[in-house]
Amino acid sequence: MTTVGGVARLALIFLVAGILFGPAQADDAQGQAQAKSKTKGEGKGEAKAPFYGFRTSDLRASFAAMPEAEKRRIVREFSDLLHSSMTIMDHNHFLGIPTWQNPFDVWATQELIYETNPDVIIEAGTFKGGSALLWAMFLEQVSPDRRVITIDIADKRVPKARTHRLASKVDFLLGSSADPKIVADIKRRVDGKRVLVILDSLHTEEHVAKELAAYARLVPVGGYLVIQDTPVGGRAAIRKFVAANDDFEIDKSRERLLFTVNVDGFVKRVR
């Protein structure tokens, strides 16, 4: 099989992963459009035009045949490219508010919000306040009375994060997410409610371990903890937590978009 070049490698990541095209769709969007536009009796048996010079069916076949080590290398190269450009995180904004989130992981998280239908999202790590409003917007589409509780050791929210309409659905708590007083306050607020937890504060193994111990049992069966930026240190804490707790599993299916900073970070409560 011919080796797929640089442009096609990036196309593999997006197209084969299903970000733009599902596996059940036709060969490519351009070909579908052409097929619909043909008049009766015209062009029978004519090959569809490729998408950006590549047929998605060929890309999928190439990807399927590729060794796992090669797939991981491509994803690493793509990750290095994005991070070296300095645009993947620190230039991202939501509603004009700096929001340090990986768009791939945001997509996976909004799917979780819809599927698990939480009453409350607990977010550890507020920063400028953009992500809390982002989660509140997704929650609002599920039900208008849902809330976000966001926690940080310093209030760095920009003015718009405090005054936007969605801010009325966000409760900000000042303090450490691992502080027993903060944890007790949150437990009181979410008592009897369905909870989704997003951990995005201090990414050390020790701190993430404390957060998992504090919040994991607030998540219902079928619910999730989303631990962000796990390669920094949280991944080790997650693996130890899951090994010691049979009620929780790492859900690798949530990493299907391939590029994630939440490696092993989608943790599902299964019992």
C-alpha positions as CSV (number, residue, x, y, z in Angstrom):
1,M,0.0,0.0,0.0
2,T,1.3,3.4,-0.9
3,T,2.5,5.4,2.1
4,V,0.2,8.3,2.8
5,G,1.9,11.7,2.7
6,G,1.9,14.6,5.2
7,V,-1.4,16.2,4.0
8,A,-3.1,12.9,3.9
9,R,-1.9,12.0,7.4
10,L,-3.7,15.0,8.8
11,A,-6.7,14.1,6.7
12,L,-6.6,10.6,8.2
13,I,-6.8,12.1,11.7
14,F,-9.9,14.2,10.8
15,L,-11.7,12.1,8.2
16,V,-11.1,8.6,9.4
17,A,-11.8,9.6,13.0
18,G,-15.2,10.6,11.9
19,I,-15.0,14.3,12.8
20,L,-16.2,15.3,9.4
21,F,-17.6,12.1,8.0
22,G,-19.3,9.1,9.6
23,P,-18.3,5.6,8.4
24,A,-21.8,5.0,6.9
25,Q,-21.6,8.0,4.6
26,A,-20.8,7.9,0.9
27,D,-17.2,8.1,-0.4
28,D,-17.0,11.9,0.1
29,A,-19.3,14.9,0.4
30,Q,-18.2,16.3,-2.9
31,G,-19.1,13.1,-4.6
32,Q,-22.5,13.1,-3.0
33,A,-23.2,16.5,-4.2
34,Q,-22.2,15.6,-7.7
35,A,-24.3,12.5,-7.6
36,K,-27.4,14.5,-6.6
37,S,-26.9,17.1,-9.3
38,K,-26.7,14.6,-12.2
39,T,-29.6,14.4,-14.5
40,K,-31.2,11.0,-15.3
41,G,-29.0,8.8,-17.5
42,E,-25.9,11.0,-17.1
43,G,-22.6,9.8,-15.8
44,K,-23.5,6.3,-14.8
45,G,-20.5,4.4,-13.5
46,E,-18.5,7.7,-13.4
47,A,-16.1,7.9,-10.5
48,K,-16.8,10.4,-7.8
49,A,-14.4,13.3,-7.5
50,P,-12.0,12.9,-4.5
51,F,-12.2,15.2,-1.4
52,Y,-9.1,17.5,-1.4
53,G,-7.4,15.0,-3.7
54,F,-8.0,12.0,-1.5
55,R,-10.8,9.4,-1.5
56,T,-12.1,9.0,2.1
57,S,-12.6,5.3,1.5
58,D,-8.9,5.0,0.6
59,L,-7.9,7.0,3.7
60,R,-10.0,4.8,5.9
61,A,-8.5,1.6,4.4
62,S,-5.0,3.1,4.9
63,F,-5.8,4.0,8.5
64,A,-7.3,0.6,9.3
65,A,-4.2,-1.2,8.0
66,M,-1.8,1.1,9.8
67,P,0.1,-0.4,12.8
68,E,-1.1,1.1,16.1
69,A,2.4,2.5,16.8
70,E,2.2,4.5,13.6
71,K,-1.3,5.8,14.4
72,R,0.0,7.0,17.8
73,R,3.0,8.6,16.1
74,I,0.8,10.6,13.7
75,V,-1.4,11.8,16.6
76,R,1.8,12.9,18.5
77,E,3.1,14.8,15.4
78,F,-0.3,16.5,15.1
79,S,-0.3,17.3,18.8
80,D,3.3,18.7,18.6
81,L,2.3,20.8,15.6
82,L,-0.7,22.4,17.4
83,H,1.2,23.1,20.6
84,S,4.2,24.5,18.8
85,S,2.0,26.9,17.0
86,M,0.9,28.3,20.4
87,T,-2.7,28.6,19.2
88,I,-4.4,25.4,20.5
89,M,-5.1,26.6,24.0
90,D,-4.1,30.1,25.0
91,H,-5.7,31.8,22.0
92,N,-9.0,30.1,22.4
93,H,-12.0,32.2,23.4
94,F,-15.7,31.6,24.2
95,L,-18.0,34.6,24.0
96,G,-14.8,36.7,23.9
97,I,-13.5,35.2,27.1
98,P,-10.1,33.4,27.2
99,T,-11.0,29.7,27.5
100,W,-8.1,27.3,27.7
101,Q,-9.8,24.2,26.3
102,N,-8.9,21.7,23.6
103,P,-11.8,21.8,21.1
104,F,-11.6,18.1,20.5
105,D,-12.2,17.4,24.2
106,V,-14.9,20.1,24.4
107,W,-16.8,18.1,21.7
108,A,-16.5,14.9,23.7
109,T,-17.6,16.6,26.9
110,Q,-20.7,18.2,25.3
111,E,-21.7,14.7,24.2
112,L,-21.4,13.5,27.8
113,I,-23.5,16.4,29.0
114,Y,-26.3,15.4,26.7
115,E,-26.0,11.7,27.3
116,T,-25.7,11.8,31.1
117,N,-28.2,14.7,31.6
118,P,-26.6,16.1,34.8
119,D,-28.4,18.6,37.1
120,V,-25.1,20.1,38.1
121,I,-21.6,20.3,36.6
122,I,-18.8,20.7,39.2
123,E,-15.8,22.4,37.6
124,A,-12.5,22.6,39.5
125,G,-10.5,25.4,37.9
126,T,-12.3,28.5,36.8
127,F,-9.5,30.7,35.4
128,K,-11.0,33.5,33.3
129,G,-14.5,32.0,33.5
130,G,-15.0,31.1,29.9
131,S,-15.3,27.3,30.4
132,A,-17.9,27.6,33.1
133,L,-20.1,29.6,30.7
134,L,-19.4,27.1,28.0
135,W,-20.7,24.2,30.2
136,A,-23.6,26.3,31.3
137,M,-24.6,26.9,27.6
138,F,-24.5,23.1,26.9
139,L,-26.5,22.4,30.1
140,E,-29.1,25.0,29.1
141,Q,-29.8,23.0,26.0
142,V,-30.5,20.0,28.1
143,S,-32.7,21.8,30.6
144,P,-32.9,25.6,31.4
145,D,-32.7,25.1,35.2
146,R,-29.3,23.3,35.4
147,R,-26.3,24.9,37.1
148,V,-22.5,24.9,37.1
149,I,-20.5,25.1,40.3
150,T,-16.9,26.3,39.5
151,I,-14.1,26.5,42.0
152,D,-10.7,28.3,42.0
153,I,-8.2,29.5,44.6
154,A,-8.3,33.0,43.0
155,D,-11.0,34.9,41.3
156,K,-9.5,35.8,37.9
157,R,-12.8,36.0,36.0
158,V,-13.0,38.7,33.4
159,P,-16.0,41.2,33.7
160,K,-17.9,39.5,30.9
161,A,-17.7,36.1,32.7
162,R,-19.5,37.8,35.6
163,T,-22.1,39.7,33.7
164,H,-23.1,37.6,30.7
165,R,-26.6,36.1,30.8
166,L,-25.2,32.6,31.3
167,A,-23.4,33.8,34.5
168,S,-26.7,33.6,36.3
169,K,-26.4,29.8,35.9
170,V,-22.9,29.6,37.4
171,D,-22.0,29.6,41.1
172,F,-18.4,30.6,41.8
173,L,-16.7,29.2,45.0
174,L,-13.4,30.8,46.1
175,G,-11.0,28.2,47.5
176,S,-9.2,25.0,46.8
177,S,-11.2,22.2,45.2
178,A,-9.5,19.8,47.7
179,D,-10.3,22.0,50.8
180,P,-12.7,19.9,53.1
181,K,-14.8,23.0,53.7
182,I,-15.3,23.5,49.9
183,V,-16.0,19.8,49.4
184,A,-18.6,19.8,52.2
185,D,-20.3,22.9,50.7
186,I,-20.5,21.3,47.3
187,K,-21.8,18.1,48.7
188,R,-24.6,20.1,50.4
189,R,-25.4,21.9,47.2
190,V,-25.6,18.8,45.0
191,D,-27.4,16.5,47.4
192,G,-29.9,14.3,45.5
193,K,-28.8,15.7,42.1
194,R,-27.1,14.1,39.1
195,V,-23.6,15.3,38.9
196,L,-20.9,15.5,36.2
197,V,-17.4,16.4,37.5
198,I,-14.7,18.3,35.4
199,L,-11.3,18.5,37.1
200,D,-9.1,21.2,35.6
201,S,-7.3,22.9,38.5
202,L,-3.9,21.8,39.8
203,H,-2.7,18.9,37.6
204,T,-0.3,17.2,39.9
205,E,-0.8,13.6,40.8
206,E,-1.3,14.4,44.5
207,H,-3.9,17.0,43.9
208,V,-5.9,15.0,41.4
209,A,-5.9,12.1,43.8
210,K,-7.4,14.3,46.4
211,E,-10.1,15.5,44.0
212,L,-11.0,12.0,42.9
213,A,-11.3,10.9,46.5
214,A,-13.5,14.0,47.3
215,Y,-15.9,14.0,44.2
216,A,-16.0,10.6,42.6
217,R,-18.9,9.3,44.8
218,L,-21.0,12.3,43.8
219,V,-21.2,10.9,40.3
220,P,-24.1,8.5,39.6
221,V,-23.8,5.2,38.0
222,G,-23.4,5.9,34.3
223,G,-22.0,9.3,35.0
224,Y,-18.5,10.6,34.4
225,L,-15.5,12.4,35.9
226,V,-13.6,14.3,33.2
227,I,-10.0,14.9,34.3
228,Q,-8.2,17.4,32.0
229,D,-4.5,17.8,31.1
230,T,-3.7,14.3,32.4
231,P,-0.2,14.0,31.0
232,V,0.9,16.7,33.4
233,G,0.4,14.4,36.4
234,G,-3.2,13.4,36.7
235,R,-2.9,10.2,34.6
236,A,-1.0,8.4,37.4
237,A,-3.6,9.4,39.9
238,I,-6.4,8.2,37.7
239,R,-4.8,4.8,37.1
240,K,-4.3,4.2,40.8
241,F,-7.8,5.4,41.6
242,V,-9.4,3.0,39.0
243,A,-7.2,0.1,40.2
244,A,-8.4,0.6,43.7
245,N,-12.1,1.2,42.9
246,D,-14.0,-1.4,40.8
247,D,-16.9,1.0,40.5
248,F,-15.0,3.2,38.0
249,E,-13.5,2.5,34.6
250,I,-11.5,4.6,32.1
251,D,-13.7,5.0,29.0
252,K,-11.3,5.1,26.1
253,S,-14.2,5.4,23.6
254,R,-14.4,9.1,24.6
255,E,-11.0,9.6,23.0
256,R,-12.2,8.6,19.6
257,L,-11.3,12.0,18.1
258,L,-7.6,10.9,18.6
259,F,-6.2,14.2,19.7
260,T,-6.9,14.7,23.4
261,V,-5.2,16.3,26.5
262,N,-7.5,14.1,28.6
263,V,-5.6,10.8,28.1
264,D,-7.3,8.2,30.4
265,G,-9.3,11.2,31.7
266,F,-12.8,10.2,30.9
267,V,-13.7,8.1,33.9
268,K,-17.1,6.4,34.1
269,R,-18.9,5.1,37.1
270,V,-20.1,1.6,36.2
271,R,-21.7,0.4,39.4
